[in-house]
Amino acid sequence: MMLSRLGEHDRALRLLDDLKYDQMKGEDKGYIDVEIARTYVRMGDTSRAFDFYRFIDTTYRGTTAIE
């Protein structure tokens, strides 16, 4: 999250993508997807961000990942 906020978007996206392959609950992966979407927003790439938000809304509906 901090890398993204500091403007190091590419590095943040690589690390977040790597985290998705760690063993964790599905809901925890939702938090990673939310941060990926937020990073795309910070980059000004709203098209990609909205794609992620749609995926998150569908996949993690009813979980704390999208609260």
N, CA, C and O atoms as a Tripos MOL2 file, in Angstrom:
@<TRIPOS>MOLECULE
protein
  268   267    67     0     0
PROTEIN
NO_CHARGES

@<TRIPOS>ATOM
      1 N           0.8240   -1.1900    0.0000 N.3       1 MET1
      2 CA          0.0000    0.0000    0.0000 C.3       1 MET1
      3 C           0.8640    1.2480    0.0000 C.2       1 MET1
      4 O           0.5680    2.2230   -0.6920 O.2       1 MET1
      5 N           1.9310    1.2110    0.7790 N.am      2 MET2
      6 CA          2.7780    2.4030    0.8740 C.3       2 MET2
      7 C           3.4930    2.6800   -0.4460 C.2       2 MET2
      8 O           3.6350    3.8390   -0.8360 O.2       2 MET2
      9 N           3.9430    1.6370   -1.1360 N.am      3 LEU3
     10 CA          4.6010    1.8610   -2.4210 C.3       3 LEU3
     11 C           3.6600    2.5590   -3.3930 C.2       3 LEU3
     12 O           4.0570    3.4770   -4.1100 O.2       3 LEU3
     13 N           2.4280    2.1190   -3.4070 N.am      4 SER4
     14 CA          1.4410    2.7290   -4.2930 C.3       4 SER4
     15 C           1.2160    4.1880   -3.9260 C.2       4 SER4
     16 O           1.1580    5.0550   -4.7980 O.2       4 SER4
     17 N           1.0920    4.4470   -2.6540 N.am      5 ARG5
     18 CA          0.8610    5.8250   -2.2040 C.3       5 ARG5
     19 C           2.0650    6.7230   -2.4590 C.2       5 ARG5
     20 O           1.9220    7.9360   -2.6090 O.2       5 ARG5
     21 N           3.2570    6.1200   -2.5090 N.am      6 LEU6
     22 CA          4.4700    6.8930   -2.7840 C.3       6 LEU6
     23 C           4.7030    7.0850   -4.2790 C.2       6 LEU6
     24 O           5.6720    7.7250   -4.6880 O.2       6 LEU6
     25 N           3.8140    6.5290   -5.0840 N.am      7 GLY7
     26 CA          3.9350    6.6910   -6.5250 C.3       7 GLY7
     27 C           4.7340    5.6080   -7.2150 C.2       7 GLY7
     28 O           4.9650    5.6940   -8.4210 O.2       7 GLY7
     29 N           5.1610    4.5980   -6.4900 N.am      8 GLU8
     30 CA          5.9010    3.4800   -7.0740 C.3       8 GLU8
     31 C           4.9120    2.3910   -7.4890 C.2       8 GLU8
     32 O           4.9290    1.2770   -6.9670 O.2       8 GLU8
     33 N           4.0610    2.7440   -8.4310 N.am      9 HIS9
     34 CA          2.9350    1.9020   -8.8100 C.3       9 HIS9
     35 C           3.3540    0.5650   -9.4140 C.2       9 HIS9
     36 O           2.7990   -0.4730   -9.0530 O.2       9 HIS9
     37 N           4.3120    0.5750  -10.3150 N.am     10 ASP10
     38 CA          4.7260   -0.6790  -10.9500 C.3      10 ASP10
     39 C           5.2860   -1.6610   -9.9230 C.2      10 ASP10
     40 O           4.9780   -2.8530   -9.9490 O.2      10 ASP10
     41 N           6.0940   -1.1510   -9.0430 N.am     11 ARG11
     42 CA          6.6590   -2.0100   -7.9880 C.3      11 ARG11
     43 C           5.5610   -2.5310   -7.0670 C.2      11 ARG11
     44 O           5.5680   -3.7000   -6.6820 O.2      11 ARG11
     45 N           4.6280   -1.6690   -6.7200 N.am     12 ALA12
     46 CA          3.5110   -2.0750   -5.8650 C.3      12 ALA12
     47 C           2.6930   -3.1720   -6.5410 C.2      12 ALA12
     48 O           2.3320   -4.1610   -5.9030 O.2      12 ALA12
     49 N           2.4000   -3.0020   -7.8290 N.am     13 LEU13
     50 CA          1.5990   -4.0030   -8.5430 C.3      13 LEU13
     51 C           2.3200   -5.3410   -8.6220 C.2      13 LEU13
     52 O           1.6890   -6.3910   -8.5010 O.2      13 LEU13
     53 N           3.6420   -5.3150   -8.8240 N.am     14 ARG14
     54 CA          4.3990   -6.5780   -8.8630 C.3      14 ARG14
     55 C           4.3230   -7.2960   -7.5210 C.2      14 ARG14
     56 O           4.0950   -8.5040   -7.4680 O.2      14 ARG14
     57 N           4.5150   -6.5460   -6.4360 N.am     15 LEU15
     58 CA          4.4690   -7.1620   -5.1070 C.3      15 LEU15
     59 C           3.0700   -7.6750   -4.7660 C.2      15 LEU15
     60 O           2.9220   -8.7570   -4.1970 O.2      15 LEU15
     61 N           2.0570   -6.9050   -5.1120 N.am     16 LEU16
     62 CA          0.6840   -7.3440   -4.8470 C.3      16 LEU16
     63 C           0.3560   -8.5920   -5.6550 C.2      16 LEU16
     64 O          -0.3050   -9.5030   -5.1570 O.2      16 LEU16
     65 N           0.8140   -8.6320   -6.8910 N.am     17 ASP17
     66 CA          0.5850   -9.8140   -7.7140 C.3      17 ASP17
     67 C           1.2780  -11.0380   -7.1130 C.2      17 ASP17
     68 O           0.7130  -12.1320   -7.1010 O.2      17 ASP17
     69 N           2.4910  -10.8510   -6.6210 N.am     18 ASP18
     70 CA          3.2030  -11.9560   -5.9640 C.3      18 ASP18
     71 C           2.4540  -12.4420   -4.7350 C.2      18 ASP18
     72 O           2.3980  -13.6450   -4.4800 O.2      18 ASP18
     73 N           1.8810  -11.5280   -3.9740 N.am     19 LEU19
     74 CA          1.1390  -11.9020   -2.7630 C.3      19 LEU19
     75 C          -0.0630  -12.7880   -3.0740 C.2      19 LEU19
     76 O          -0.4490  -13.6280   -2.2610 O.2      19 LEU19
     77 N          -0.6490  -12.5980   -4.2470 N.am     20 LYS20
     78 CA         -1.8370  -13.3800   -4.6020 C.3      20 LYS20
     79 C          -1.5320  -14.8650   -4.6910 C.2      20 LYS20
     80 O          -2.4420  -15.6890   -4.6100 O.2      20 LYS20
     81 N          -0.2520  -15.2200   -4.8590 N.am     21 TYR21
     82 CA          0.1300  -16.6210   -4.9680 C.3      21 TYR21
     83 C           0.4920  -17.2310   -3.6220 C.2      21 TYR21
     84 O           0.7220  -18.4370   -3.5360 O.2      21 TYR21
     85 N           0.5450  -16.4240   -2.5760 N.am     22 ASP22
     86 CA          0.7720  -16.9490   -1.2350 C.3      22 ASP22
     87 C          -0.4810  -17.6900   -0.7790 C.2      22 ASP22
     88 O          -1.5920  -17.3840   -1.2110 O.2      22 ASP22
     89 N          -0.2840  -18.6590    0.0900 N.am     23 GLN23
     90 CA         -1.4190  -19.4190    0.5930 C.3      23 GLN23
     91 C          -2.1740  -18.5790    1.6210 C.2      23 GLN23
     92 O          -1.6310  -18.2010    2.6590 O.2      23 GLN23
     93 N          -3.4410  -18.2970    1.3080 N.am     24 MET24
     94 CA         -4.2850  -17.5090    2.2040 C.3      24 MET24
     95 C          -5.7460  -17.7930    1.8730 C.2      24 MET24
     96 O          -6.0610  -18.4090    0.8550 O.2      24 MET24
     97 N          -6.6160  -17.3370    2.7390 N.am     25 LYS25
     98 CA         -8.0490  -17.4930    2.4980 C.3      25 LYS25
     99 C          -8.4680  -16.6450    1.3060 C.2      25 LYS25
    100 O          -7.8330  -15.6390    0.9880 O.2      25 LYS25
    101 N          -9.5350  -17.0610    0.6580 N.am     26 GLY26
    102 CA        -10.0450  -16.3230   -0.4910 C.3      26 GLY26
    103 C         -10.3670  -14.8890   -0.1670 C.2      26 GLY26
    104 O         -10.0920  -13.9930   -0.9650 O.2      26 GLY26
    105 N         -10.9480  -14.6570    0.9940 N.am     27 GLU27
    106 CA        -11.3140  -13.2980    1.3940 C.3      27 GLU27
    107 C         -10.0730  -12.4130    1.5210 C.2      27 GLU27
    108 O         -10.1130  -11.2290    1.1900 O.2      27 GLU27
    109 N          -8.9810  -12.9870    1.9980 N.am     28 ASP28
    110 CA         -7.7430  -12.2160    2.1180 C.3      28 ASP28
    111 C          -7.2240  -11.8050    0.7450 C.2      28 ASP28
    112 O          -6.6460  -10.7290    0.5930 O.2      28 ASP28
    113 N          -7.4300  -12.6540   -0.2460 N.am     29 LYS29
    114 CA         -7.0470  -12.2930   -1.6110 C.3      29 LYS29
    115 C          -7.8860  -11.1130   -2.0950 C.2      29 LYS29
    116 O          -7.4390  -10.3320   -2.9360 O.2      29 LYS29
    117 N          -9.0830  -10.9880   -1.5720 N.am     30 GLY30
    118 CA         -9.9380   -9.8540   -1.9130 C.3      30 GLY30
    119 C          -9.3190   -8.5360   -1.4960 C.2      30 GLY30
    120 O          -9.4400   -7.5400   -2.2100 O.2      30 GLY30
    121 N          -8.6530   -8.5170   -0.3430 N.am     31 TYR31
    122 CA         -7.9860   -7.2980    0.1050 C.3      31 TYR31
    123 C          -6.8670   -6.9030   -0.8660 C.2      31 TYR31
    124 O          -6.6510   -5.7230   -1.1400 O.2      31 TYR31
    125 N          -6.1740   -7.9010   -1.3690 N.am     32 ILE32
    126 CA         -5.1090   -7.6360   -2.3340 C.3      32 ILE32
    127 C          -5.7060   -7.0680   -3.6170 C.2      32 ILE32
    128 O          -5.1830   -6.1030   -4.1740 O.2      32 ILE32
    129 N          -6.8000   -7.6630   -4.0860 N.am     33 ASP33
    130 CA         -7.4480   -7.1610   -5.3010 C.3      33 ASP33
    131 C          -7.9460   -5.7300   -5.1210 C.2      33 ASP33
    132 O          -7.8680   -4.9240   -6.0480 O.2      33 ASP33
    133 N          -8.4470   -5.4190   -3.9550 N.am     34 VAL34
    134 CA         -8.8960   -4.0450   -3.6730 C.3      34 VAL34
    135 C          -7.7080   -3.0870   -3.7670 C.2      34 VAL34
    136 O          -7.8300   -2.0040   -4.3380 O.2      34 VAL34
    137 N          -6.5730   -3.4770   -3.2140 N.am     35 GLU35
    138 CA         -5.4060   -2.5990   -3.2710 C.3      35 GLU35
    139 C          -4.8790   -2.4700   -4.6970 C.2      35 GLU35
    140 O          -4.3920   -1.4070   -5.0790 O.2      35 GLU35
    141 N          -4.9690   -3.5270   -5.4810 N.am     36 ILE36
    142 CA         -4.5820   -3.4430   -6.8900 C.3      36 ILE36
    143 C          -5.4800   -2.4300   -7.6020 C.2      36 ILE36
    144 O          -4.9960   -1.5850   -8.3560 O.2      36 ILE36
    145 N          -6.7680   -2.5190   -7.3640 N.am     37 ALA37
    146 CA         -7.7030   -1.5750   -7.9830 C.3      37 ALA37
    147 C          -7.3880   -0.1420   -7.5520 C.2      37 ALA37
    148 O          -7.4060    0.7700   -8.3790 O.2      37 ALA37
    149 N          -7.1050    0.0580   -6.2870 N.am     38 ARG38
    150 CA         -6.7750    1.4020   -5.7930 C.3      38 ARG38
    151 C          -5.4900    1.9180   -6.4370 C.2      38 ARG38
    152 O          -5.3670    3.1080   -6.7240 O.2      38 ARG38
    153 N          -4.5460    1.0260   -6.6590 N.am     39 THR39
    154 CA         -3.2980    1.4260   -7.3070 C.3      39 THR39
    155 C          -3.5660    1.8870   -8.7300 C.2      39 THR39
    156 O          -3.0010    2.8860   -9.1760 O.2      39 THR39
    157 N          -4.4190    1.1710   -9.4420 N.am     40 TYR40
    158 CA         -4.7690    1.5980  -10.7960 C.3      40 TYR40
    159 C          -5.4550    2.9650  -10.7830 C.2      40 TYR40
    160 O          -5.2300    3.7830  -11.6750 O.2      40 TYR40
    161 N          -6.2820    3.2080   -9.7860 N.am     41 VAL41
    162 CA         -6.9120    4.5280   -9.6670 C.3      41 VAL41
    163 C          -5.8390    5.5930   -9.4700 C.2      41 VAL41
    164 O          -5.8810    6.6440  -10.1100 O.2      41 VAL41
    165 N          -4.8820    5.3300   -8.5910 N.am     42 ARG42
    166 CA         -3.8020    6.2910   -8.3440 C.3      42 ARG42
    167 C          -2.9800    6.5440   -9.6060 C.2      42 ARG42
    168 O          -2.4390    7.6340   -9.7940 O.2      42 ARG42
    169 N          -2.8910    5.5360  -10.4620 N.am     43 MET43
    170 CA         -2.1560    5.6700  -11.7180 C.3      43 MET43
    171 C          -2.9740    6.4190  -12.7700 C.2      43 MET43
    172 O          -2.4420    6.8270  -13.8020 O.2      43 MET43
    173 N          -4.2630    6.5970  -12.5040 N.am     44 GLY44
    174 CA         -5.1410    7.2440  -13.4610 C.3      44 GLY44
    175 C          -5.7260    6.2820  -14.4820 C.2      44 GLY44
    176 O          -6.3370    6.7110  -15.4610 O.2      44 GLY44
    177 N          -5.5440    4.9760  -14.2620 N.am     45 ASP45
    178 CA         -6.0620    3.9540  -15.1730 C.3      45 ASP45
    179 C          -7.4000    3.4400  -14.6360 C.2      45 ASP45
    180 O          -7.4950    2.3290  -14.1140 O.2      45 ASP45
    181 N          -8.4190    4.2700  -14.7760 N.am     46 THR46
    182 CA         -9.7260    3.9170  -14.2060 C.3      46 THR46
    183 C         -10.3640    2.7370  -14.9110 C.2      46 THR46
    184 O         -11.1470    2.0110  -14.2990 O.2      46 THR46
    185 N         -10.0570    2.5280  -16.1650 N.am     47 SER47
    186 CA        -10.6240    1.3900  -16.8890 C.3      47 SER47
    187 C         -10.2080    0.0740  -16.2320 C.2      47 SER47
    188 O         -11.0460   -0.7880  -15.9680 O.2      47 SER47
    189 N          -8.9130   -0.0710  -15.9720 N.am     48 ARG48
    190 CA         -8.4430   -1.2910  -15.3010 C.3      48 ARG48
    191 C          -8.9870   -1.3650  -13.8710 C.2      48 ARG48
    192 O          -9.3610   -2.4370  -13.3950 O.2      48 ARG48
    193 N          -9.0250   -0.2320  -13.2060 N.am     49 ALA49
    194 CA         -9.5290   -0.2160  -11.8330 C.3      49 ALA49
    195 C         -10.9710   -0.7010  -11.7900 C.2      49 ALA49
    196 O         -11.3200   -1.5140  -10.9340 O.2      49 ALA49
    197 N         -11.8210   -0.2140  -12.7050 N.am     50 PHE50
    198 CA        -13.2200   -0.6280  -12.7130 C.3      50 PHE50
    199 C         -13.3640   -2.1070  -13.0290 C.2      50 PHE50
    200 O         -14.2520   -2.7730  -12.4960 O.2      50 PHE50
    201 N         -12.4940   -2.6310  -13.8980 N.am     51 ASP51
    202 CA        -12.5180   -4.0720  -14.1630 C.3      51 ASP51
    203 C         -12.2630   -4.8500  -12.8820 C.2      51 ASP51
    204 O         -12.9440   -5.8370  -12.6050 O.2      51 ASP51
    205 N         -11.2870   -4.4120  -12.1030 N.am     52 PHE52
    206 CA        -10.9940   -5.0770  -10.8310 C.3      52 PHE52
    207 C         -12.1500   -4.9130   -9.8510 C.2      52 PHE52
    208 O         -12.5250   -5.8650   -9.1670 O.2      52 PHE52
    209 N         -12.7160   -3.7100   -9.7790 N.am     53 TYR53
    210 CA        -13.8320   -3.4930   -8.8470 C.3      53 TYR53
    211 C         -15.0340   -4.3640   -9.2080 C.2      53 TYR53
    212 O         -15.7130   -4.8780   -8.3190 O.2      53 TYR53
    213 N         -15.3000   -4.5310  -10.4870 N.am     54 ARG54
    214 CA        -16.3900   -5.4380  -10.8950 C.3      54 ARG54
    215 C         -16.1070   -6.8610  -10.4610 C.2      54 ARG54
    216 O         -16.9850   -7.5390   -9.9270 O.2      54 ARG54
    217 N         -14.8780   -7.3180  -10.6890 N.am     55 PHE55
    218 CA        -14.4680   -8.6640  -10.2870 C.3      55 PHE55
    219 C         -14.6120   -8.8280   -8.7720 C.2      55 PHE55
    220 O         -15.1330   -9.8360   -8.2950 O.2      55 PHE55
    221 N         -14.1470   -7.8360   -8.0300 N.am     56 ILE56
    222 CA        -14.2190   -7.8810   -6.5670 C.3      56 ILE56
    223 C         -15.6670   -7.9370   -6.0990 C.2      56 ILE56
    224 O         -16.0140   -8.7200   -5.2150 O.2      56 ILE56
    225 N         -16.5030   -7.1060   -6.6940 N.am     57 ASP57
    226 CA        -17.9130   -7.0700   -6.3120 C.3      57 ASP57
    227 C         -18.5820   -8.4120   -6.5490 C.2      57 ASP57
    228 O         -19.4120   -8.8380   -5.7450 O.2      57 ASP57
    229 N         -18.2420   -9.0710   -7.6190 N.am     58 THR58
    230 CA        -18.8400  -10.3700   -7.9480 C.3      58 THR58
    231 C         -18.2580  -11.4910   -7.0910 C.2      58 THR58
    232 O         -18.9940  -12.3260   -6.5640 O.2      58 THR58
    233 N         -16.9500  -11.5020   -6.9570 N.am     59 THR59
    234 CA        -16.2570  -12.6170   -6.2940 C.3      59 THR59
    235 C         -16.3650  -12.5690   -4.7760 C.2      59 THR59
    236 O         -16.5220  -13.6060   -4.1310 O.2      59 THR59
    237 N         -16.2830  -11.3900   -4.2100 N.am     60 TYR60
    238 CA        -16.2020  -11.2610   -2.7510 C.3      60 TYR60
    239 C         -17.4470  -10.6420   -2.1340 C.2      60 TYR60
    240 O         -17.3990  -10.1210   -1.0200 O.2      60 TYR60
    241 N         -18.5480  -10.6970   -2.8460 N.am     61 ARG61
    242 CA        -19.8080  -10.1550   -2.3290 C.3      61 ARG61
    243 C         -20.1490  -10.7850   -0.9760 C.2      61 ARG61
    244 O         -20.0860  -12.0030   -0.8070 O.2      61 ARG61
    245 N         -20.5010   -9.9490   -0.0450 N.am     62 GLY62
    246 CA        -20.8910  -10.4330    1.2800 C.3      62 GLY62
    247 C         -19.7270  -10.7060    2.2080 C.2      62 GLY62
    248 O         -19.9220  -11.2380    3.3010 O.2      62 GLY62
    249 N         -18.5030  -10.3500    1.7900 N.am     63 THR63
    250 CA        -17.3470  -10.5450    2.6620 C.3      63 THR63
    251 C         -16.8500   -9.1800    3.1410 C.2      63 THR63
    252 O         -17.2880   -8.1340    2.6620 O.2      63 THR63
    253 N         -15.9380   -9.2230    4.0840 N.am     64 THR64
    254 CA        -15.3760   -7.9730    4.6010 C.3      64 THR64
    255 C         -14.3920   -7.3340    3.6340 C.2      64 THR64
    256 O         -13.9760   -6.1940    3.8400 O.2      64 THR64
    257 N         -14.0160   -8.0480    2.5880 N.am     65 ALA65
    258 CA        -13.0540   -7.5130    1.6250 C.3      65 ALA65
    259 C         -13.6010   -6.2860    0.9000 C.2      65 ALA65
    260 O         -12.8320   -5.4500    0.4250 O.2      65 ALA65
    261 N         -14.9200   -6.1770    0.8160 N.am     66 ILE66
    262 CA        -15.4890   -5.0460    0.0700 C.3      66 ILE66
    263 C         -16.2990   -4.1040    0.9650 C.2      66 ILE66
    264 O         -17.1460   -3.3530    0.4820 O.2      66 ILE66
    265 N         -16.0410   -4.1520    2.2180 N.am     67 GLU67
    266 CA        -16.7580   -3.2360    3.1150 C.3      67 GLU67
    267 C         -16.1760   -1.8610    3.0490 C.2      67 GLU67
    268 O         -16.6510   -0.9560    3.7360 O.2      67 GLU67
@<TRIPOS>BOND
     1     1     2 1
     2     2     3 1
     3     3     4 2
     4     3     5 am
     5     5     6 1
     6     6     7 1
     7     7     8 2
     8     7     9 am
     9     9    10 1
    10    10    11 1
    11    11    12 2
    12    11    13 am
    13    13    14 1
    14    14    15 1
    15    15    16 2
    16    15    17 am
    17    17    18 1
    18    18    19 1
    19    19    20 2
    20    19    21 am
    21    21    22 1
    22    22    23 1
    23    23    24 2
    24    23    25 am
    25    25    26 1
    26    26    27 1
    27    27    28 2
    28    27    29 am
    29    29    30 1
    30    30    31 1
    31    31    32 2
    32    31    33 am
    33    33    34 1
    34    34    35 1
    35    35    36 2
    36    35    37 am
    37    37    38 1
    38    38    39 1
    39    39    40 2
    40    39    41 am
    41    41    42 1
    42    42    43 1
    43    43    44 2
    44    43    45 am
    45    45    46 1
    46    46    47 1
    47    47    48 2
    48    47    49 am
    49    49    50 1
    50    50    51 1
    51    51    52 2
    52    51    53 am
    53    53    54 1
    54    54    55 1
    55    55    56 2
    56    55    57 am
    57    57    58 1
    58    58    59 1
    59    59    60 2
    60    59    61 am
    61    61    62 1
    62    62    63 1
    63    63    64 2
    64    63    65 am
    65    65    66 1
    66    66    67 1
    67    67    68 2
    68    67    69 am
    69    69    70 1
    70    70    71 1
    71    71    72 2
    72    71    73 am
    73    73    74 1
    74    74    75 1
    75    75    76 2
    76    75    77 am
    77    77    78 1
    78    78    79 1
    79    79    80 2
    80    79    81 am
    81    81    82 1
    82    82    83 1
    83    83    84 2
    84    83    85 am
    85    85    86 1
    86    86    87 1
    87    87    88 2
    88    87    89 am
    89    89    90 1
    90    90    91 1
    91    91    92 2
    92    91    93 am
    93    93    94 1
    94    94    95 1
    95    95    96 2
    96    95    97 am
    97    97    98 1
    98    98    99 1
    99    99   100 2
   100    99   101 am
   101   101   102 1
   102   102   103 1
   103   103   104 2
   104   103   105 am
   105   105   106 1
   106   106   107 1
   107   107   108 2
   108   107   109 am
   109   109   110 1
   110   110   111 1
   111   111   112 2
   112   111   113 am
   113   113   114 1
   114   114   115 1
   115   115   116 2
   116   115   117 am
   117   117   118 1
   118   118   119 1
   119   119   120 2
   120   119   121 am
   121   121   122 1
   122   122   123 1
   123   123   124 2
   124   123   125 am
   125   125   126 1
   126   126   127 1
   127   127   128 2
   128   127   129 am
   129   129   130 1
   130   130   131 1
   131   131   132 2
   132   131   133 am
   133   133   134 1
   134   134   135 1
   135   135   136 2
   136   135   137 am
   137   137   138 1
   138   138   139 1
   139   139   140 2
   140   139   141 am
   141   141   142 1
   142   142   143 1
   143   143   144 2
   144   143   145 am
   145   145   146 1
   146   146   147 1
   147   147   148 2
   148   147   149 am
   149   149   150 1
   150   150   151 1
   151   151   152 2
   152   151   153 am
   153   153   154 1
   154   154   155 1
   155   155   156 2
   156   155   157 am
   157   157   158 1
   158   158   159 1
   159   159   160 2
   160   159   161 am
   161   161   162 1
   162   162   163 1
   163   163   164 2
   164   163   165 am
   165   165   166 1
   166   166   167 1
   167   167   168 2
   168   167   169 am
   169   169   170 1
   170   170   171 1
   171   171   172 2
   172   171   173 am
   173   173   174 1
   174   174   175 1
   175   175   176 2
   176   175   177 am
   177   177   178 1
   178   178   179 1
   179   179   180 2
   180   179   181 am
   181   181   182 1
   182   182   183 1
   183   183   184 2
   184   183   185 am
   185   185   186 1
   186   186   187 1
   187   187   188 2
   188   187   189 am
   189   189   190 1
   190   190   191 1
   191   191   192 2
   192   191   193 am
   193   193   194 1
   194   194   195 1
   195   195   196 2
   196   195   197 am
   197   197   198 1
   198   198   199 1
   199   199   200 2
   200   199   201 am
   201   201   202 1
   202   202   203 1
   203   203   204 2
   204   203   205 am
   205   205   206 1
   206   206   207 1
   207   207   208 2
   208   207   209 am
   209   209   210 1
   210   210   211 1
   211   211   212 2
   212   211   213 am
   213   213   214 1
   214   214   215 1
   215   215   216 2
   216   215   217 am
   217   217   218 1
   218   218   219 1
   219   219   220 2
   220   219   221 am
   221   221   222 1
   222   222   223 1
   223   223   224 2
   224   223   225 am
   225   225   226 1
   226   226   227 1
   227   227   228 2
   228   227   229 am
   229   229   230 1
   230   230   231 1
   231   231   232 2
   232   231   233 am
   233   233   234 1
   234   234   235 1
   235   235   236 2
   236   235   237 am
   237   237   238 1
   238   238   239 1
   239   239   240 2
   240   239   241 am
   241   241   242 1
   242   242   243 1
   243   243   244 2
   244   243   245 am
   245   245   246 1
   246   246   247 1
   247   247   248 2
   248   247   249 am
   249   249   250 1
   250   250   251 1
   251   251   252 2
   252   251   253 am
   253   253   254 1
   254   254   255 1
   255   255   256 2
   256   255   257 am
   257   257   258 1
   258   258   259 1
   259   259   260 2
   260   259   261 am
   261   261   262 1
   262   262   263 1
   263   263   264 2
   264   263   265 am
   265   265   266 1
   266   266   267 1
   267   267   268 2
@<TRIPOS>SUBSTRUCTURE
     1 MET1         2 RESIDUE 1 A MET
     2 MET2         6 RESIDUE 1 A MET
     3 LEU3        10 RESIDUE 1 A LEU
     4 SER4        14 RESIDUE 1 A SER
     5 ARG5        18 RESIDUE 1 A ARG
     6 LEU6        22 RESIDUE 1 A LEU
     7 GLY7        26 RESIDUE 1 A GLY
     8 GLU8        30 RESIDUE 1 A GLU
     9 HIS9        34 RESIDUE 1 A HIS
    10 ASP10       38 RESIDUE 1 A ASP
    11 ARG11       42 RESIDUE 1 A ARG
    12 ALA12       46 RESIDUE 1 A ALA
    13 LEU13       50 RESIDUE 1 A LEU
    14 ARG14       54 RESIDUE 1 A ARG
    15 LEU15       58 RESIDUE 1 A LEU
    16 LEU16       62 RESIDUE 1 A LEU
    17 ASP17       66 RESIDUE 1 A ASP
    18 ASP18       70 RESIDUE 1 A ASP
    19 LEU19       74 RESIDUE 1 A LEU
    20 LYS20       78 RESIDUE 1 A LYS
    21 TYR21       82 RESIDUE 1 A TYR
    22 ASP22       86 RESIDUE 1 A ASP
    23 GLN23       90 RESIDUE 1 A GLN
    24 MET24       94 RESIDUE 1 A MET
    25 LYS25       98 RESIDUE 1 A LYS
    26 GLY26      102 RESIDUE 1 A GLY
    27 GLU27      106 RESIDUE 1 A GLU
    28 ASP28      110 RESIDUE 1 A ASP
    29 LYS29      114 RESIDUE 1 A LYS
    30 GLY30      118 RESIDUE 1 A GLY
    31 TYR31      122 RESIDUE 1 A TYR
    32 ILE32      126 RESIDUE 1 A ILE
    33 ASP33      130 RESIDUE 1 A ASP
    34 VAL34      134 RESIDUE 1 A VAL
    35 GLU35      138 RESIDUE 1 A GLU
    36 ILE36      142 RESIDUE 1 A ILE
    37 ALA37      146 RESIDUE 1 A ALA
    38 ARG38      150 RESIDUE 1 A ARG
    39 THR39      154 RESIDUE 1 A THR
    40 TYR40      158 RESIDUE 1 A TYR
    41 VAL41      162 RESIDUE 1 A VAL
    42 ARG42      166 RESIDUE 1 A ARG
    43 MET43      170 RESIDUE 1 A MET
    44 GLY44      174 RESIDUE 1 A GLY
    45 ASP45      178 RESIDUE 1 A ASP
    46 THR46      182 RESIDUE 1 A THR
    47 SER47      186 RESIDUE 1 A SER
    48 ARG48      190 RESIDUE 1 A ARG
    49 ALA49      194 RESIDUE 1 A ALA
    50 PHE50      198 RESIDUE 1 A PHE
    51 ASP51      202 RESIDUE 1 A ASP
    52 PHE52      206 RESIDUE 1 A PHE
    53 TYR53      210 RESIDUE 1 A TYR
    54 ARG54      214 RESIDUE 1 A ARG
    55 PHE55      218 RESIDUE 1 A PHE
    56 ILE56      222 RESIDUE 1 A ILE
    57 ASP57      226 RESIDUE 1 A ASP
    58 THR58      230 RESIDUE 1 A THR
    59 THR59      234 RESIDUE 1 A THR
    60 TYR60      238 RESIDUE 1 A TYR
    61 ARG61      242 RESIDUE 1 A ARG
    62 GLY62      246 RESIDUE 1 A GLY
    63 THR63      250 RESIDUE 1 A THR
    64 THR64      254 RESIDUE 1 A THR
    65 ALA65      258 RESIDUE 1 A ALA
    66 ILE66      262 RESIDUE 1 A ILE
    67 GLU67      266 RESIDUE 1 A GLU
